[in-house]
Amino acid sequence: MPSPNAYTLLLARARARARARARARARAEAEARARVCRERLAHYKIPRRPEILTDFPRTVSGRVRKVELRRRYGTP
């Protein structure tokens, strides 16, 4: 069994490689989304700052809070 320092170093390197792969995958996905937008949408419909939301802000009753979305991202 490797010494604790060698094991810690091994884990740190593995985490760094995993983060690098995740960043590369995210970058490739973003480029693919941008390419689809350029191919299928008119130039004025392409988002300037695309942002992927995992969940919308919701009210107590479960409805989407459009006022908060407008405040956060600006009125269209």
C-alpha positions as CSV (number, residue, x, y, z in Angstrom):
1,M,0.0,0.0,0.0
2,P,1.4,3.4,-0.9
3,S,2.3,5.9,1.8
4,P,-0.4,8.4,2.8
5,N,1.4,11.2,1.0
6,A,1.7,9.2,-2.2
7,Y,-1.9,8.2,-2.0
8,T,-3.0,11.8,-1.4
9,L,-1.0,12.9,-4.3
10,L,-2.5,10.2,-6.5
11,L,-6.0,11.3,-5.5
12,A,-5.2,15.0,-6.1
13,R,-4.0,14.1,-9.6
14,A,-7.1,12.0,-10.3
15,R,-9.4,14.8,-9.2
16,A,-7.5,17.3,-11.4
17,R,-7.9,15.1,-14.4
18,A,-11.6,14.6,-13.7
19,R,-12.1,18.4,-13.4
20,A,-10.2,18.9,-16.7
21,R,-12.4,16.3,-18.5
22,A,-15.6,17.9,-17.0
23,R,-14.5,21.4,-18.2
24,A,-13.7,20.0,-21.7
25,R,-17.1,18.2,-21.9
26,A,-18.9,21.3,-20.8
27,R,-17.1,23.4,-23.3
28,A,-17.9,20.9,-26.1
29,E,-21.6,20.9,-25.1
30,A,-21.7,24.7,-25.1
31,E,-20.2,24.8,-28.5
32,A,-22.7,22.3,-29.8
33,R,-25.6,24.3,-28.4
34,A,-24.2,27.4,-30.0
35,R,-23.8,25.7,-33.4
36,V,-27.4,24.4,-33.3
37,C,-28.6,28.0,-32.5
38,R,-26.6,29.4,-35.4
39,E,-27.9,26.8,-37.8
40,R,-31.6,26.9,-36.8
41,L,-32.4,30.4,-35.5
42,A,-32.4,33.8,-37.1
43,H,-29.4,35.9,-36.0
44,Y,-31.5,38.2,-33.8
45,K,-32.9,35.1,-31.9
46,I,-29.5,33.7,-30.9
47,P,-28.9,34.3,-27.1
48,R,-26.0,36.6,-26.4
49,R,-25.3,35.0,-22.9
50,P,-26.7,31.5,-22.8
51,E,-27.2,30.2,-19.3
52,I,-28.5,26.7,-18.4
53,L,-30.8,26.7,-15.4
54,T,-31.3,23.6,-13.4
55,D,-34.5,24.9,-11.9
56,F,-36.8,27.9,-12.2
57,P,-37.6,30.1,-9.3
58,R,-41.1,29.1,-8.1
59,T,-43.8,30.4,-5.9
60,V,-45.2,28.4,-2.9
61,S,-47.9,27.0,-5.2
62,G,-45.3,25.8,-7.7
63,R,-45.8,28.4,-10.4
64,V,-42.7,29.9,-12.2
65,R,-41.9,33.4,-10.8
66,K,-41.7,35.3,-14.0
67,V,-41.2,38.6,-12.2
68,E,-38.0,37.3,-10.7
69,L,-36.7,36.0,-14.1
70,R,-37.4,39.4,-15.6
71,R,-35.5,41.1,-12.7
72,R,-32.6,38.7,-13.0
73,Y,-32.2,38.6,-16.8
74,G,-33.9,41.8,-18.0
75,T,-37.2,42.3,-19.8
76,P,-37.2,41.0,-23.4
